[in-house]
Amino acid sequence: MKWRNTSVSLEQNSDIASYIINSKIDKSYFVQDDENNELTVKNKTNIFFYEIDYLKMVHKDRFFTDIVEKFQDKITQCNIKIFDEEKITFRDELISFNENEKVLCSEIILSNSITTSLDKEKISKVSPNIFEMLEQFYELTPGDKRIVRYYKNLFSLIFLCESTNISGSEFTFEFSKKEQTQFKITKGTNFNEDIYFSIYKWIIKKCDKIVKIENLLKIVRELLSRKKFEDISIEVIEQLETAYNQAVSADIDKYFLSQEKLKDEFTALTKLEFEDKRKLQYEILGLLVALSSGIYAIISKIENIDINLKNVFENKSFFNNFSVPFSIKILLFSSLITIFYFDFVFFHDIRMRKKLYEKIKKIYLDKLNFSNKEIEYYLEKPKIFKGNVFEWIILGLFSIVLIYFIVLG
């Protein structure tokens, strides 16, 4: 058996190669080289083929980059195949595959500070769960367990630490840059317990809508950065649980206080909307009064015009014979300009309320961790036309009447 990067080559006349060639396994999983009498089994995401042998080989002779190349995206589906060397057969395993956990893990690692020549995105695709599954799939010797546990905790640390520096097979970690307490991990480091993997699983389990994963990481980093590396033990989970309960209690109080504030914001926005509409109505009413007074004053000075209302309505030809004096047209035109100004001010007020809404929404989304749906339940986004139909109709009709008398009067 020879390793070629992340694939493994076997002699074609071996029992294992013969089984693979004659089995119902997808032919894309392997390549036959008759000239060199070799069968190369590819590194596929849903196949576990001599993974422990690869880990031991890399841990002894190669670098961290080889581990990443081998195990990135290793688990992307629930149905996987495990090769059983003793029985020379593949067995099917149904695993609990959590896509959300994988995405979450990847996002956190990408947001961490990682100094390495290796593509950080590739590192983010290696889940610590892969090595946990290796322990479940294979019967391991104490030496094999030590190596698997090493990589399981190593990738958990990359997730947990704010800063990671990778140089060859040496790792320098910092839980928090603020505390500036560094510690190093090498291939010789022995993890007697799954401390960091347990913390990783604890975070994933506790992550919910009230306490975000960023806040959980903050709790972990604050606590672990105050301890010496050699003093961190599995009992730290109990301390994290206490800190978590205190944080949840504080966040729940903060949540309900924020909810009350959100209701106050709704009241303030509603009040602004009411005041804008009332101001517009008063302005239109004021314009109507001023316009009526102006027209009456002008008409009353025109000779030979009887403005007795009874005569106006009894004389059907009054409007047909009546032409609007130039001075009244000037007054109507000024009123039309005023209406357009009202339009602009009303539109501007709505836009300002929209900007205020967006600022409030951003604060509650980013700082207070409210959901978008919950914000929209309390706060309705100001709209240009919806909810303001009556006001726009009044402004429109007023404009049309003024234009009619100016142009056709």
BATOR-935257 format. One record per residue (C-alpha): residue number from 1; x, y, z. Coordinates in steps of 0.05 Angstrom, whole numbers. Example, Ala and Ser with C-alpha at 12.3 -4.5 7.8 and 13.67 -1.06 7.14 Angstrom:
% residues 2
+-----+--------+--------+--------+
: seq :      X :      Y :      Z :
+-----+--------+--------+--------+
:   1 :    246 :    -90 :    156 :
:   2 :    273 :    -21 :    143 :
+-----+--------+--------+--------+
% end
This chain:
% residues 409
+-----+--------+--------+--------+
: seq :      X :      Y :      Z :
+-----+--------+--------+--------+
:   1 :      0 :      0 :      0 :
:   2 :     27 :     69 :    -20 :
:   3 :      0 :    138 :     -6 :
:   4 :     -3 :    186 :    -65 :
:   5 :    -22 :    252 :    -33 :
:   6 :    -91 :    237 :     -3 :
:   7 :   -105 :    175 :    -46 :
:   8 :    -80 :    105 :    -33 :
:   9 :    -51 :     57 :    -85 :
:  10 :    -56 :    -19 :    -80 :
:  11 :    -30 :    -76 :   -122 :
:  12 :    -84 :    -99 :   -170 :
:  13 :    -74 :   -172 :   -153 :
:  14 :    -85 :   -160 :    -78 :
:  15 :   -149 :   -186 :    -45 :
:  16 :   -172 :   -115 :    -27 :
:  17 :   -161 :    -89 :    -99 :
:  18 :   -197 :   -149 :   -128 :
:  19 :   -256 :   -137 :    -81 :
:  20 :   -261 :    -64 :   -100 :
:  21 :   -257 :    -77 :   -175 :
:  22 :   -310 :   -131 :   -173 :
:  23 :   -357 :    -97 :   -123 :
:  24 :   -415 :    -51 :   -139 :
:  25 :   -377 :     10 :   -115 :
:  26 :   -381 :     71 :   -160 :
:  27 :   -325 :     66 :   -211 :
:  28 :   -309 :    140 :   -201 :
:  29 :   -281 :    122 :   -132 :
:  30 :   -219 :     88 :   -160 :
:  31 :   -171 :     87 :   -219 :
:  32 :   -140 :     24 :   -250 :
:  33 :    -69 :     28 :   -277 :
:  34 :    -57 :    -38 :   -314 :
:  35 :     12 :    -17 :   -337 :
:  36 :     38 :     -9 :   -266 :
:  37 :     -9 :    -62 :   -238 :
:  38 :    -40 :    -11 :   -189 :
:  39 :   -108 :      8 :   -165 :
:  40 :   -114 :     78 :   -135 :
:  41 :   -172 :     92 :    -88 :
:  42 :   -190 :    166 :    -89 :
:  43 :   -203 :    209 :    -28 :
:  44 :   -278 :    217 :    -31 :
:  45 :   -321 :    257 :     18 :
:  46 :   -365 :    197 :     37 :
:  47 :   -312 :    142 :     39 :
:  48 :   -269 :    124 :     99 :
:  49 :   -212 :     82 :     71 :
:  50 :   -150 :     71 :    115 :
:  51 :   -160 :    139 :    148 :
:  52 :   -125 :    118 :    212 :
:  53 :    -64 :     94 :    173 :
:  54 :    -62 :    162 :    137 :
:  55 :    -66 :    199 :    204 :
:  56 :     -9 :    159 :    233 :
:  57 :     34 :    169 :    172 :
:  58 :     22 :    245 :    170 :
:  59 :     31 :    253 :    245 :
:  60 :     99 :    220 :    239 :
:  61 :    127 :    246 :    173 :
:  62 :     85 :    303 :    144 :
:  63 :     52 :    369 :    161 :
:  64 :    -14 :    399 :    182 :
:  65 :    -29 :    418 :    109 :
:  66 :    -35 :    344 :     91 :
:  67 :    -88 :    333 :    145 :
:  68 :   -128 :    392 :    118 :
:  69 :   -123 :    367 :     46 :
:  70 :   -147 :    298 :     67 :
:  71 :   -205 :    316 :    113 :
:  72 :   -234 :    381 :     85 :
:  73 :   -306 :    369 :     66 :
:  74 :   -298 :    296 :     88 :
:  75 :   -370 :    291 :    114 :
:  76 :   -421 :    324 :     69 :
:  77 :   -477 :    273 :     72 :
:  78 :   -511 :    224 :    120 :
:  79 :   -494 :    159 :     83 :
:  80 :   -421 :    140 :     85 :
:  81 :   -380 :     78 :     71 :
:  82 :   -329 :     50 :    120 :
:  83 :   -277 :      0 :     96 :
:  84 :   -269 :    -60 :    142 :
:  85 :   -198 :    -87 :    130 :
:  86 :   -210 :   -153 :    167 :
:  87 :   -273 :   -171 :    128 :
:  88 :   -248 :   -137 :     64 :
:  89 :   -314 :   -102 :     53 :
:  90 :   -347 :    -34 :     56 :
:  91 :   -402 :    -25 :    107 :
:  92 :   -454 :     29 :    103 :
:  93 :   -462 :     77 :    161 :
:  94 :   -518 :    126 :    172 :
:  95 :   -491 :    186 :    211 :
:  96 :   -525 :    247 :    241 :
:  97 :   -500 :    302 :    195 :
:  98 :   -515 :    373 :    218 :
:  99 :   -507 :    421 :    160 :
: 100 :   -521 :    482 :    204 :
: 101 :   -465 :    462 :    252 :
: 102 :   -416 :    455 :    195 :
: 103 :   -434 :    523 :    167 :
: 104 :   -431 :    555 :    236 :
: 105 :   -363 :    524 :    251 :
: 106 :   -337 :    547 :    183 :
: 107 :   -361 :    618 :    193 :
: 108 :   -327 :    624 :    262 :
: 109 :   -261 :    597 :    238 :
: 110 :   -262 :    644 :    178 :
: 111 :   -274 :    703 :    226 :
: 112 :   -216 :    683 :    272 :
: 113 :   -146 :    709 :    262 :
: 114 :   -105 :    652 :    232 :
: 115 :    -34 :    663 :    209 :
: 116 :    -14 :    608 :    160 :
: 117 :      9 :    597 :     88 :
: 118 :    -50 :    550 :     80 :
: 119 :   -117 :    575 :     53 :
: 120 :   -159 :    591 :    115 :
: 121 :   -222 :    571 :     78 :
: 122 :   -195 :    500 :     72 :
: 123 :   -182 :    497 :    147 :
: 124 :   -253 :    521 :    160 :
: 125 :   -280 :    459 :    123 :
: 126 :   -249 :    409 :    171 :
: 127 :   -298 :    394 :    227 :
: 128 :   -273 :    367 :    294 :
: 129 :   -331 :    317 :    289 :
: 130 :   -294 :    279 :    235 :
: 131 :   -242 :    254 :    285 :
: 132 :   -297 :    237 :    335 :
: 133 :   -327 :    192 :    282 :
: 134 :   -261 :    158 :    269 :
: 135 :   -261 :    136 :    342 :
: 136 :   -331 :    108 :    332 :
: 137 :   -317 :     73 :    266 :
: 138 :   -252 :     38 :    282 :
: 139 :   -223 :     -3 :    339 :
: 140 :   -163 :     38 :    358 :
: 141 :   -100 :     21 :    396 :
: 142 :    -80 :     68 :    453 :
: 143 :    -29 :    100 :    406 :
: 144 :    -81 :    110 :    351 :
: 145 :   -129 :    140 :    402 :
: 146 :    -76 :    190 :    423 :
: 147 :    -66 :    213 :    351 :
: 148 :   -140 :    219 :    335 :
: 149 :   -153 :    256 :    401 :
: 150 :    -95 :    303 :    384 :
: 151 :   -127 :    325 :    318 :
: 152 :   -197 :    327 :    348 :
: 153 :   -175 :    376 :    401 :
: 154 :   -129 :    414 :    354 :
: 155 :   -185 :    432 :    305 :
: 156 :   -229 :    449 :    365 :
: 157 :   -176 :    498 :    389 :
: 158 :   -173 :    531 :    321 :
: 159 :   -248 :    542 :    328 :
: 160 :   -245 :    566 :    400 :
: 161 :   -184 :    612 :    398 :
: 162 :   -187 :    683 :    374 :
: 163 :   -117 :    679 :    346 :
: 164 :    -78 :    620 :    316 :
: 165 :     -8 :    619 :    286 :
: 166 :     10 :    557 :    246 :
: 167 :     83 :    544 :    228 :
: 168 :     95 :    475 :    200 :
: 169 :     69 :    428 :    254 :
: 170 :     75 :    479 :    311 :
: 171 :     14 :    519 :    334 :
: 172 :     12 :    581 :    377 :
: 173 :    -57 :    597 :    405 :
: 174 :    -88 :    656 :    440 :
: 175 :   -158 :    651 :    470 :
: 176 :   -163 :    726 :    474 :
: 177 :   -117 :    779 :    444 :
: 178 :   -138 :    825 :    502 :
: 179 :   -106 :    779 :    554 :
: 180 :    -46 :    762 :    510 :
: 181 :    -34 :    694 :    540 :
: 182 :     -3 :    648 :    488 :
: 183 :      9 :    573 :    490 :
: 184 :     39 :    525 :    440 :
: 185 :     18 :    457 :    414 :
: 186 :     64 :    409 :    378 :
: 187 :     59 :    337 :    354 :
: 188 :     87 :    316 :    421 :
: 189 :     29 :    348 :    459 :
: 190 :    -14 :    295 :    492 :
: 191 :    -87 :    309 :    505 :
: 192 :   -107 :    261 :    560 :
: 193 :   -179 :    284 :    556 :
: 194 :   -223 :    313 :    502 :
: 195 :   -224 :    380 :    537 :
: 196 :   -228 :    427 :    478 :
: 197 :   -273 :    382 :    436 :
: 198 :   -321 :    378 :    495 :
: 199 :   -321 :    455 :    499 :
: 200 :   -333 :    458 :    424 :
: 201 :   -393 :    411 :    430 :
: 202 :   -418 :    450 :    490 :
: 203 :   -419 :    514 :    449 :
: 204 :   -456 :    482 :    391 :
: 205 :   -507 :    452 :    439 :
: 206 :   -519 :    517 :    477 :
: 207 :   -523 :    562 :    416 :
: 208 :   -594 :    588 :    408 :
: 209 :   -634 :    651 :    393 :
: 210 :   -624 :    682 :    461 :
: 211 :   -549 :    670 :    469 :
: 212 :   -513 :    676 :    403 :
: 213 :   -451 :    635 :    386 :
: 214 :   -408 :    698 :    388 :
: 215 :   -429 :    710 :    461 :
: 216 :   -415 :    637 :    479 :
: 217 :   -346 :    643 :    449 :
: 218 :   -335 :    706 :    489 :
: 219 :   -353 :    669 :    553 :
: 220 :   -306 :    612 :    536 :
: 221 :   -248 :    657 :    515 :
: 222 :   -255 :    702 :    576 :
: 223 :   -255 :    642 :    623 :
: 224 :   -199 :    601 :    590 :
: 225 :   -153 :    661 :    578 :
: 226 :   -149 :    670 :    654 :
: 227 :   -123 :    600 :    664 :
: 228 :    -56 :    568 :    649 :
: 229 :    -58 :    517 :    593 :
: 230 :    -36 :    460 :    638 :
: 231 :    -90 :    478 :    689 :
: 232 :   -148 :    472 :    641 :
: 233 :   -187 :    407 :    654 :
: 234 :   -254 :    377 :    636 :
: 235 :   -283 :    408 :    699 :
: 236 :   -282 :    475 :    663 :
: 237 :   -348 :    454 :    631 :
: 238 :   -382 :    464 :    698 :
: 239 :   -353 :    534 :    704 :
: 240 :   -376 :    550 :    633 :
: 241 :   -446 :    524 :    651 :
: 242 :   -449 :    573 :    710 :
: 243 :   -424 :    631 :    668 :
: 244 :   -475 :    612 :    614 :
: 245 :   -533 :    611 :    663 :
: 246 :   -513 :    680 :    689 :
: 247 :   -507 :    706 :    618 :
: 248 :   -575 :    677 :    598 :
: 249 :   -607 :    708 :    660 :
: 250 :   -576 :    776 :    644 :
: 251 :   -594 :    770 :    570 :
: 252 :   -666 :    752 :    585 :
: 253 :   -673 :    814 :    629 :
: 254 :   -639 :    854 :    575 :
: 255 :   -685 :    823 :    522 :
: 256 :   -750 :    843 :    558 :
: 257 :   -723 :    913 :    573 :
: 258 :   -705 :    920 :    499 :
: 259 :   -774 :    895 :    480 :
: 260 :   -805 :    951 :    522 :
: 261 :   -759 :   1001 :    489 :
: 262 :   -780 :    975 :    421 :
: 263 :   -853 :    988 :    439 :
: 264 :   -833 :   1059 :    458 :
: 265 :   -799 :   1067 :    391 :
: 266 :   -863 :   1044 :    357 :
: 267 :   -903 :   1096 :    397 :
: 268 :   -853 :   1151 :    377 :
: 269 :   -855 :   1132 :    303 :
: 270 :   -931 :   1128 :    304 :
: 271 :   -934 :   1197 :    337 :
: 272 :   -888 :   1225 :    284 :
: 273 :   -932 :   1196 :    229 :
: 274 :   -995 :   1225 :    261 :
: 275 :   -962 :   1294 :    269 :
: 276 :   -939 :   1294 :    196 :
: 277 :  -1010 :   1279 :    172 :
: 278 :  -1042 :   1330 :    219 :
: 279 :   -992 :   1383 :    197 :
: 280 :  -1008 :   1369 :    124 :
: 281 :  -1083 :   1374 :    137 :
: 282 :  -1074 :   1441 :    174 :
: 283 :  -1031 :   1467 :    117 :
: 284 :  -1083 :   1448 :     64 :
: 285 :  -1139 :   1478 :    106 :
: 286 :  -1098 :   1542 :    115 :
: 287 :  -1085 :   1545 :     40 :
: 288 :  -1159 :   1536 :     25 :
: 289 :  -1178 :   1593 :     72 :
: 290 :  -1124 :   1639 :     44 :
: 291 :  -1142 :   1621 :    -28 :
: 292 :  -1217 :   1632 :    -16 :
: 293 :  -1204 :   1699 :     18 :
: 294 :  -1158 :   1722 :    -38 :
: 295 :  -1207 :   1702 :    -93 :
: 296 :  -1265 :   1735 :    -57 :
: 297 :  -1225 :   1799 :    -48 :
: 298 :  -1206 :   1801 :   -122 :
: 299 :  -1276 :   1785 :   -148 :
: 300 :  -1310 :   1835 :   -102 :
: 301 :  -1269 :   1891 :   -135 :
: 302 :  -1289 :   1871 :   -205 :
: 303 :  -1346 :   1914 :   -232 :
: 304 :  -1411 :   1884 :   -259 :
: 305 :  -1401 :   1817 :   -223 :
: 306 :  -1457 :   1795 :   -178 :
: 307 :  -1429 :   1746 :   -128 :
: 308 :  -1495 :   1730 :    -95 :
: 309 :  -1492 :   1655 :    -87 :
: 310 :  -1566 :   1647 :   -104 :
: 311 :  -1556 :   1683 :   -170 :
: 312 :  -1494 :   1641 :   -185 :
: 313 :  -1529 :   1574 :   -178 :
: 314 :  -1595 :   1598 :   -211 :
: 315 :  -1558 :   1624 :   -271 :
: 316 :  -1533 :   1561 :   -306 :
: 317 :  -1492 :   1601 :   -357 :
: 318 :  -1453 :   1636 :   -303 :
: 319 :  -1393 :   1588 :   -306 :
: 320 :  -1396 :   1584 :   -382 :
: 321 :  -1390 :   1660 :   -389 :
: 322 :  -1343 :   1670 :   -331 :
: 323 :  -1269 :   1677 :   -347 :
: 324 :  -1216 :   1677 :   -292 :
: 325 :  -1181 :   1744 :   -285 :
: 326 :  -1105 :   1745 :   -291 :
: 327 :  -1097 :   1766 :   -219 :
: 328 :  -1136 :   1704 :   -196 :
: 329 :  -1093 :   1660 :   -241 :
: 330 :  -1032 :   1687 :   -207 :
: 331 :  -1063 :   1670 :   -140 :
: 332 :  -1081 :   1600 :   -165 :
: 333 :  -1011 :   1589 :   -192 :
: 334 :   -981 :   1609 :   -126 :
: 335 :  -1028 :   1561 :    -91 :
: 336 :  -1006 :   1506 :   -139 :
: 337 :   -932 :   1519 :   -123 :
: 338 :   -952 :   1515 :    -49 :
: 339 :   -986 :   1448 :    -61 :
: 340 :   -923 :   1421 :    -95 :
: 341 :   -883 :   1446 :    -35 :
: 342 :   -931 :   1408 :     11 :
: 343 :   -920 :   1346 :    -32 :
: 344 :   -845 :   1353 :    -25 :
: 345 :   -847 :   1365 :     50 :
: 346 :   -894 :   1307 :     62 :
: 347 :   -851 :   1261 :     19 :
: 348 :   -788 :   1285 :     56 :
: 349 :   -820 :   1272 :    124 :
: 350 :   -837 :   1200 :    104 :
: 351 :   -765 :   1189 :     80 :
: 352 :   -737 :   1216 :    145 :
: 353 :   -783 :   1168 :    184 :
: 354 :   -757 :   1111 :    140 :
: 355 :   -685 :   1129 :    156 :
: 356 :   -702 :   1132 :    230 :
: 357 :   -736 :   1064 :    224 :
: 358 :   -674 :   1034 :    190 :
: 359 :   -628 :   1061 :    245 :
: 360 :   -672 :   1033 :    300 :
: 361 :   -678 :    966 :    264 :
: 362 :   -602 :    961 :    255 :
: 363 :   -590 :    974 :    330 :
: 364 :   -640 :    920 :    350 :
: 365 :   -613 :    870 :    299 :
: 366 :   -538 :    880 :    309 :
: 367 :   -532 :    902 :    381 :
: 368 :   -592 :    871 :    416 :
: 369 :   -598 :    807 :    374 :
: 370 :   -672 :    815 :    357 :
: 371 :   -698 :    776 :    298 :
: 372 :   -721 :    813 :    236 :
: 373 :   -791 :    784 :    243 :
: 374 :   -798 :    807 :    315 :
: 375 :   -777 :    878 :    298 :
: 376 :   -827 :    881 :    241 :
: 377 :   -881 :    857 :    289 :
: 378 :   -873 :    920 :    331 :
: 379 :   -848 :    970 :    280 :
: 380 :   -879 :    979 :    212 :
: 381 :   -833 :   1008 :    159 :
: 382 :   -858 :   1076 :    136 :
: 383 :   -882 :   1074 :     64 :
: 384 :   -891 :   1129 :     13 :
: 385 :   -962 :   1111 :     -9 :
: 386 :   -988 :   1055 :     36 :
: 387 :  -1024 :   1085 :     95 :
: 388 :  -1022 :   1154 :     63 :
: 389 :  -1072 :   1144 :      6 :
: 390 :  -1122 :   1196 :     32 :
: 391 :  -1069 :   1251 :     38 :
: 392 :  -1041 :   1238 :    -32 :
: 393 :  -1112 :   1237 :    -63 :
: 394 :  -1128 :   1305 :    -30 :
: 395 :  -1062 :   1335 :    -55 :
: 396 :  -1073 :   1305 :   -125 :
: 397 :  -1145 :   1330 :   -131 :
: 398 :  -1126 :   1399 :   -106 :
: 399 :  -1070 :   1403 :   -158 :
: 400 :  -1116 :   1380 :   -215 :
: 401 :  -1169 :   1433 :   -198 :
: 402 :  -1118 :   1488 :   -194 :
: 403 :  -1085 :   1468 :   -260 :
: 404 :  -1154 :   1465 :   -293 :
: 405 :  -1172 :   1537 :   -274 :
: 406 :  -1103 :   1563 :   -291 :
: 407 :  -1100 :   1532 :   -360 :
: 408 :  -1173 :   1531 :   -381 :
: 409 :  -1204 :   1586 :   -338 :
+-----+--------+--------+--------+
% end
